[in-house]
Amino acid sequence: MPKIDPKLKQYSRSLRKDMTKEERHLWYDFLKSYPVTIKRQKVFDKYIVDFYCPSAKIVIELDGNQHYEAEGHSADLVRDKYLSDLGIKILRYSNYDINNNFIVVCEDIDNNIKARTN
């Protein structure tokens, strides 16, 4: 496994402290107490993912507006390909979904994790 860039590791720590409103909601109201380990702001090579479930090899990404612009979308495609090549499944949810369909998002995450750990 490649050594993690210390600057990127430090940046991931700062992201854990300064989560978005939607990340805090998902973390404190669902993922933190989930019975399977979930990590926040996990570093993979040159990328940082919002949440990662190691036992299921699932990344959970919350997408704000920047992810729907051409540059953000292109960057996401490159990163998703890198993660997919590692055997990691990526689940993406919009901030709108977190704010308006929270239970549905939680059920989808739960179903995906269970499907990959059973």
DRENMAR-828794 format. One record per residue: x, y, z of N, C-alpha, C, CB in turn; residue number from 0. Coordinates in nm, 3 decimals. Glycine has a CB too. Example, Ala and Ser with C-alpha at 12.3 -4.5 7.8 and 13.67 -1.06 7.14 Angstrom:
2
<atom <1.319 -0.569 0.780> <1.230 -0.450 0.780> <1.320 -0.330 0.780> <1.131 -0.447 0.905> 0>,
<atom <1.285 -0.225 0.708> <1.367 -0.106 0.714> <1.290 0.003 0.787> <1.408 -0.060 0.572> 1>,
***
This chain:
118
<atom <0.085 -0.117 0.000> <0.000 0.000 0.000> <0.090 0.125 0.000> <-0.097 -0.001 0.123> 0>,
<atom <0.061 0.221 -0.089> <0.147 0.339 -0.097> <0.138 0.425 0.030> <0.110 0.423 -0.218> 1>,
<atom <0.247 0.490 0.061> <0.251 0.579 0.177> <0.161 0.699 0.150> <0.397 0.625 0.208> 2>,
<atom <0.086 0.739 0.252> <-0.007 0.851 0.239> <0.069 0.982 0.252> <-0.119 0.842 0.346> 3>,
<atom <0.043 1.071 0.160> <0.101 1.205 0.163> <0.060 1.273 0.295> <0.055 1.290 0.038> 4>,
<atom <0.158 1.317 0.376> <0.125 1.379 0.506> <0.033 1.502 0.492> <0.253 1.421 0.577> 5>,
<atom <0.048 1.578 0.385> <-0.038 1.696 0.364> <-0.182 1.653 0.339> <0.013 1.781 0.246> 6>,
<atom <-0.198 1.546 0.262> <-0.332 1.496 0.233> <-0.395 1.437 0.359> <-0.328 1.389 0.122> 7>,
<atom <-0.315 1.369 0.439> <-0.364 1.313 0.565> <-0.410 1.426 0.658> <-0.255 1.228 0.634> 8>,
<atom <-0.331 1.531 0.667> <-0.368 1.646 0.750> <-0.496 1.712 0.697> <-0.253 1.749 0.754> 9>,
<atom <-0.506 1.723 0.565> <-0.626 1.781 0.505> <-0.750 1.696 0.537> <-0.609 1.795 0.352> 10>,
<atom <-0.735 1.564 0.533> <-0.848 1.476 0.565> <-0.892 1.495 0.710> <-0.811 1.329 0.539> 11>,
<atom <-0.795 1.517 0.798> <-0.829 1.544 0.939> <-0.910 1.674 0.952> <-0.701 1.553 1.025> 12>,
<atom <-0.868 1.776 0.878> <-0.941 1.903 0.885> <-1.081 1.888 0.827> <-0.864 2.014 0.810> 13>,
<atom <-1.096 1.805 0.724> <-1.229 1.781 0.668> <-1.319 1.709 0.768> <-1.219 1.699 0.539> 14>,
<atom <-1.263 1.620 0.849> <-1.343 1.553 0.953> <-1.395 1.653 1.055> <-1.260 1.445 1.023> 15>,
<atom <-1.313 1.754 1.084> <-1.354 1.856 1.182> <-1.455 1.954 1.123> <-1.233 1.932 1.232> 16>,
<atom <-1.447 1.976 0.992> <-1.532 2.076 0.926> <-1.626 2.012 0.825> <-1.445 2.181 0.857> 17>,
<atom <-1.698 1.910 0.867> <-1.790 1.842 0.777> <-1.902 1.937 0.735> <-1.849 1.717 0.844> 18>,
<atom <-1.957 1.912 0.616> <-2.073 1.989 0.572> <-2.192 1.952 0.660> <-2.104 1.963 0.421> 19>,
<atom <-2.295 2.032 0.652> <-2.418 2.006 0.728> <-2.473 1.867 0.693> <-2.525 2.116 0.700> 20>,
<atom <-2.469 1.832 0.566> <-2.522 1.703 0.522> <-2.434 1.587 0.569> <-2.534 1.701 0.369> 21>,
<atom <-2.303 1.606 0.565> <-2.213 1.503 0.616> <-2.234 1.482 0.765> <-2.066 1.540 0.587> 22>,
<atom <-2.248 1.590 0.841> <-2.274 1.578 0.985> <-2.404 1.502 1.011> <-2.280 1.717 1.052> 23>,
<atom <-2.507 1.537 0.935> <-2.638 1.472 0.952> <-2.625 1.321 0.927> <-2.742 1.534 0.855> 24>,
<atom <-2.565 1.283 0.816> <-2.551 1.141 0.785> <-2.463 1.071 0.889> <-2.493 1.122 0.644> 25>,
<atom <-2.354 1.135 0.929> <-2.263 1.073 1.026> <-2.328 1.056 1.162> <-2.136 1.157 1.039> 26>,
<atom <-2.376 1.164 1.220> <-2.426 1.159 1.357> <-2.563 1.093 1.369> <-2.433 1.297 1.414> 27>,
<atom <-2.642 1.097 1.264> <-2.777 1.042 1.273> <-2.791 0.903 1.211> <-2.873 1.135 1.207> 28>,
<atom <-2.681 0.848 1.155> <-2.689 0.713 1.099> <-2.557 0.637 1.102> <-2.739 0.720 0.958> 29>,
<atom <-2.455 0.687 1.036> <-2.333 0.608 1.016> <-2.250 0.585 1.142> <-2.247 0.676 0.914> 30>,
<atom <-2.245 0.682 1.231> <-2.160 0.669 1.350> <-2.201 0.549 1.436> <-2.168 0.797 1.435> 31>,
<atom <-2.329 0.524 1.444> <-2.377 0.413 1.527> <-2.408 0.287 1.445> <-2.501 0.455 1.605> 32>,
<atom <-2.376 0.290 1.318> <-2.400 0.173 1.232> <-2.317 0.056 1.285> <-2.365 0.204 1.082> 33>,
<atom <-2.371 -0.066 1.283> <-2.300 -0.180 1.345> <-2.175 -0.227 1.271> <-2.394 -0.294 1.356> 34>,
<atom <-2.145 -0.172 1.155> <-2.023 -0.204 1.081> <-1.939 -0.076 1.078> <-2.056 -0.256 0.934> 35>,
<atom <-1.807 -0.091 1.087> <-1.718 0.025 1.090> <-1.729 0.108 0.963> <-1.574 -0.021 1.111> 36>,
<atom <-1.747 0.238 0.982> <-1.746 0.336 0.874> <-1.641 0.441 0.910> <-1.889 0.401 0.852> 37>,
<atom <-1.557 0.474 0.814> <-1.452 0.574 0.836> <-1.489 0.703 0.763> <-1.312 0.522 0.788> 38>,
<atom <-1.453 0.815 0.824> <-1.479 0.946 0.763> <-1.353 0.999 0.696> <-1.529 1.047 0.869> 39>,
<atom <-1.372 1.063 0.580> <-1.263 1.131 0.509> <-1.141 1.042 0.495> <-1.226 1.261 0.581> 40>,
<atom <-1.161 0.926 0.437> <-1.057 0.826 0.417> <-0.973 0.861 0.294> <-1.118 0.685 0.402> 41>,
<atom <-0.841 0.850 0.309> <-0.749 0.879 0.199> <-0.722 0.752 0.119> <-0.616 0.938 0.254> 42>,
<atom <-0.737 0.762 -0.012> <-0.699 0.658 -0.108> <-0.606 0.723 -0.209> <-0.826 0.593 -0.178> 43>,
<atom <-0.478 0.692 -0.198> <-0.378 0.747 -0.289> <-0.386 0.900 -0.287> <-0.398 0.692 -0.433> 44>,
<atom <-0.432 0.962 -0.395> <-0.440 1.109 -0.400> <-0.583 1.159 -0.382> <-0.384 1.159 -0.533> 45>,
<atom <-0.672 1.072 -0.338> <-0.813 1.107 -0.322> <-0.856 1.095 -0.176> <-0.901 1.018 -0.411> 46>,
<atom <-0.956 1.176 -0.140> <-1.020 1.166 -0.009> <-1.168 1.141 -0.034> <-0.997 1.296 0.079> 47>,
<atom <-1.220 1.035 0.026> <-1.362 1.004 0.011> <-1.436 1.047 0.137> <-1.384 0.852 -0.017> 48>,
<atom <-1.565 1.077 0.123> <-1.643 1.125 0.237> <-1.653 1.018 0.346> <-1.784 1.166 0.191> 49>,
<atom <-1.698 0.898 0.309> <-1.714 0.788 0.404> <-1.672 0.658 0.337> <-1.861 0.779 0.456> 50>,
<atom <-1.617 0.567 0.418> <-1.572 0.439 0.363> <-1.605 0.326 0.460> <-1.421 0.441 0.332> 51>,
<atom <-1.664 0.221 0.407> <-1.692 0.099 0.484> <-1.595 -0.008 0.436> <-1.843 0.053 0.468> 52>,
<atom <-1.488 -0.034 0.514> <-1.386 -0.130 0.470> <-1.437 -0.273 0.450> <-1.274 -0.131 0.569> 53>,
<atom <-1.525 -0.320 0.538> <-1.569 -0.459 0.528> <-1.654 -0.484 0.404> <-1.648 -0.498 0.653> 54>,
<atom <-1.723 -0.381 0.356> <-1.806 -0.395 0.235> <-1.737 -0.337 0.112> <-1.940 -0.326 0.256> 55>,
<atom <-1.623 -0.271 0.133> <-1.554 -0.200 0.024> <-1.652 -0.107 -0.049> <-1.491 -0.301 -0.075> 56>,
<atom <-1.714 -0.021 0.030> <-1.810 0.078 -0.022> <-1.767 0.217 0.020> <-1.955 0.048 0.027> 57>,
<atom <-1.767 0.308 -0.077> <-1.747 0.450 -0.053> <-1.883 0.518 -0.062> <-1.645 0.513 -0.155> 58>,
<atom <-1.908 0.609 0.031> <-2.032 0.687 0.031> <-1.993 0.832 0.009> <-2.112 0.668 0.165> 59>,
<atom <-2.043 0.889 -0.099> <-2.012 1.027 -0.134> <-2.138 1.112 -0.130> <-1.948 1.034 -0.274> 60>,
<atom <-2.126 1.229 -0.071> <-2.234 1.326 -0.070> <-2.196 1.438 -0.165> <-2.262 1.381 0.074> 61>,
<atom <-2.281 1.462 -0.262> <-2.249 1.557 -0.368> <-2.324 1.688 -0.355> <-2.278 1.495 -0.502> 62>,
<atom <-2.245 1.795 -0.345> <-2.300 1.930 -0.351> <-2.301 1.978 -0.495> <-2.219 2.026 -0.262> 63>,
<atom <-2.335 2.103 -0.514> <-2.350 2.159 -0.649> <-2.227 2.143 -0.737> <-2.385 2.303 -0.639> 64>,
<atom <-2.107 2.154 -0.679> <-1.985 2.148 -0.760> <-1.970 2.015 -0.833> <-1.863 2.171 -0.672> 65>,
<atom <-2.032 1.911 -0.783> <-2.022 1.780 -0.847> <-2.108 1.771 -0.973> <-2.063 1.671 -0.750> 66>,
<atom <-2.198 1.866 -0.991> <-2.287 1.864 -1.107> <-2.240 1.959 -1.217> <-2.428 1.900 -1.065> 67>,
<atom <-2.131 2.030 -1.192> <-2.071 2.114 -1.295> <-1.975 2.026 -1.375> <-1.996 2.238 -1.233> 68>,
<atom <-1.944 2.066 -1.498> <-1.863 1.982 -1.589> <-1.730 1.941 -1.527> <-1.837 2.057 -1.719> 69>,
<atom <-1.657 2.034 -1.467> <-1.526 2.003 -1.411> <-1.537 1.905 -1.294> <-1.456 2.131 -1.365> 70>,
<atom <-1.631 1.929 -1.206> <-1.651 1.841 -1.091> <-1.695 1.702 -1.133> <-1.753 1.899 -0.997> 71>,
<atom <-1.784 1.696 -1.231> <-1.833 1.567 -1.280> <-1.719 1.488 -1.344> <-1.948 1.588 -1.381> 72>,
<atom <-1.636 1.554 -1.423> <-1.522 1.488 -1.486> <-1.425 1.434 -1.383> <-1.450 1.584 -1.580> 73>,
<atom <-1.396 1.512 -1.281> <-1.306 1.468 -1.174> <-1.364 1.348 -1.101> <-1.279 1.583 -1.075> 74>,
<atom <-1.495 1.350 -1.077> <-1.561 1.237 -1.011> <-1.548 1.109 -1.094> <-1.708 1.270 -0.986> 75>,
<atom <-1.562 1.121 -1.226> <-1.551 1.003 -1.312> <-1.412 0.939 -1.303> <-1.581 1.040 -1.458> 76>,
<atom <-1.308 1.022 -1.301> <-1.171 0.971 -1.291> <-1.150 0.903 -1.156> <-1.068 1.086 -1.310> 77>,
<atom <-1.194 0.969 -1.051> <-1.178 0.911 -0.917> <-1.259 0.783 -0.902> <-1.220 1.014 -0.809> 78>,
<atom <-1.383 0.784 -0.953> <-1.467 0.665 -0.943> <-1.404 0.547 -1.017> <-1.606 0.694 -1.000> 79>,
<atom <-1.342 0.572 -1.131> <-1.274 0.466 -1.206> <-1.159 0.409 -1.123> <-1.221 0.519 -1.342> 80>,
<atom <-1.080 0.496 -1.062> <-0.969 0.453 -0.978> <-1.021 0.363 -0.864> <-0.892 0.575 -0.920> 81>,
<atom <-1.124 0.409 -0.795> <-1.179 0.332 -0.683> <-1.242 0.201 -0.730> <-1.283 0.415 -0.608> 82>,
<atom <-1.313 0.205 -0.841> <-1.374 0.083 -0.896> <-1.269 -0.020 -0.931> <-1.457 0.116 -1.021> 83>,
<atom <-1.156 0.026 -0.983> <-1.046 -0.065 -1.016> <-0.989 -0.133 -0.892> <-0.936 0.009 -1.090> 84>,
<atom <-1.012 -0.073 -0.775> <-0.970 -0.134 -0.648> <-1.077 -0.228 -0.592> <-0.937 -0.025 -0.546> 85>,
<atom <-1.189 -0.241 -0.664> <-1.298 -0.327 -0.619> <-1.393 -0.257 -0.524> <-1.243 -0.449 -0.552> 86>,
<atom <-1.389 -0.125 -0.523> <-1.473 -0.047 -0.433> <-1.598 0.000 -0.507> <-1.394 0.074 -0.376> 87>,
<atom <-1.711 -0.017 -0.442> <-1.838 0.032 -0.496> <-1.860 0.174 -0.444> <-1.957 -0.062 -0.455> 88>,
<atom <-1.906 0.263 -0.530> <-1.929 0.402 -0.492> <-2.079 0.428 -0.489> <-1.859 0.500 -0.591> 89>,
<atom <-2.126 0.477 -0.374> <-2.265 0.520 -0.360> <-2.264 0.672 -0.354> <-2.332 0.458 -0.231> 90>,
<atom <-2.340 0.736 -0.442> <-2.346 0.883 -0.445> <-2.487 0.930 -0.413> <-2.301 0.937 -0.583> 91>,
<atom <-2.492 1.029 -0.326> <-2.620 1.090 -0.289> <-2.603 1.240 -0.294> <-2.668 1.044 -0.148> 92>,
<atom <-2.703 1.308 -0.342> <-2.698 1.454 -0.346> <-2.730 1.510 -0.207> <-2.797 1.511 -0.452> 93>,
<atom <-2.685 1.630 -0.184> <-2.722 1.698 -0.059> <-2.873 1.711 -0.049> <-2.656 1.838 -0.051> 94>,
<atom <-2.938 1.729 -0.161> <-3.086 1.737 -0.163> <-3.144 1.608 -0.106> <-3.139 1.761 -0.309> 95>,
<atom <-3.091 1.493 -0.148> <-3.141 1.365 -0.097> <-3.121 1.351 0.054> <-3.074 1.249 -0.169> 96>,
<atom <-3.005 1.395 0.102> <-2.980 1.389 0.247> <-3.081 1.475 0.321> <-2.835 1.435 0.279> 97>,
<atom <-3.111 1.591 0.267> <-3.202 1.685 0.334> <-3.349 1.649 0.318> <-3.179 1.823 0.282> 98>,
<atom <-3.384 1.579 0.210> <-3.526 1.557 0.182> <-3.569 1.410 0.177> <-3.560 1.620 0.053> 99>,
<atom <-3.473 1.319 0.165> <-3.505 1.176 0.156> <-3.410 1.096 0.245> <-3.496 1.127 0.010> 100>,
<atom <-3.386 1.145 0.364> <-3.284 1.087 0.452> <-3.306 0.939 0.480> <-3.280 1.163 0.582> 101>,
<atom <-3.427 0.900 0.512> <-3.457 0.761 0.545> <-3.430 0.671 0.425> <-3.604 0.746 0.590> 102>,
<atom <-3.467 0.715 0.306> <-3.443 0.638 0.184> <-3.293 0.620 0.161> <-3.508 0.706 0.062> 103>,
<atom <-3.215 0.725 0.181> <-3.069 0.718 0.167> <-3.012 0.616 0.266> <-3.004 0.859 0.189> 104>,
<atom <-3.053 0.625 0.391> <-3.004 0.533 0.494> <-3.039 0.388 0.461> <-3.062 0.570 0.632> 105>,
<atom <-3.160 0.365 0.413> <-3.201 0.230 0.375> <-3.117 0.179 0.258> <-3.351 0.227 0.339> 106>,
<atom <-3.087 0.266 0.162> <-3.007 0.226 0.047> <-2.864 0.191 0.090> <-3.005 0.338 -0.058> 107>,
<atom <-2.807 0.272 0.176> <-2.672 0.244 0.228> <-2.673 0.110 0.302> <-2.624 0.359 0.323> 108>,
<atom <-2.770 0.092 0.389> <-2.782 -0.032 0.467> <-2.795 -0.153 0.375> <-2.903 -0.025 0.561> 109>,
<atom <-2.881 -0.146 0.274> <-2.899 -0.257 0.181> <-2.771 -0.290 0.105> <-3.010 -0.225 0.084> 110>,
<atom <-2.699 -0.187 0.061> <-2.574 -0.208 -0.014> <-2.467 -0.270 0.074> <-2.524 -0.076 -0.072> 111>,
<atom <-2.454 -0.221 0.197> <-2.353 -0.278 0.287> <-2.387 -0.423 0.319> <-2.343 -0.196 0.418> 112>,
<atom <-2.513 -0.450 0.350> <-2.552 -0.588 0.381> <-2.529 -0.680 0.263> <-2.699 -0.593 0.423> 113>,
<atom <-2.556 -0.633 0.142> <-2.538 -0.716 0.022> <-2.392 -0.752 -0.001> <-2.593 -0.645 -0.099> 114>,
<atom <-2.301 -0.666 0.043> <-2.157 -0.691 0.020> <-2.087 -0.754 0.140> <-2.087 -0.561 -0.016> 115>,
<atom <-2.158 -0.768 0.252> <-2.095 -0.828 0.371> <-2.156 -0.962 0.408> <-2.104 -0.734 0.489> 116>,
<atom <-2.264 -1.000 0.346> <-2.329 -1.128 0.378> <-2.287 -1.237 0.283> <-2.481 -1.115 0.374> 117>,
***
